[in-house]
Amino acid sequence: MNKLERTGREGEAQLRYLDGDYQVIVPGSFVYCTVTGAKIPLSQLRYWSVDRQEPYVDAKASLEREKALASGT
């Protein structure tokens, strides 16, 4: 992510999650956690799945999602 991608509207961003980085598709200031629904400011986004293209608020939410998918729920 570069400085220009950080600026933008105050709504929800649309991102493409990459290995160790993400690409801003639609500018915004946050995304929603797939597990909890919590609003995640882009400046605090640290956890996501490249394979599923999903953001997570923290490591606990990421682990919960992995467990749910492994159990088939």
Secondary structure, DSSP 4 states (H G I P E B T S, - for coil): --HHHH-S-SSB-EEEEETTEEEEEE--SEEE-TTT--EEEGGG--EEETTTTEEESSHHHHHHHHHHHHHT-
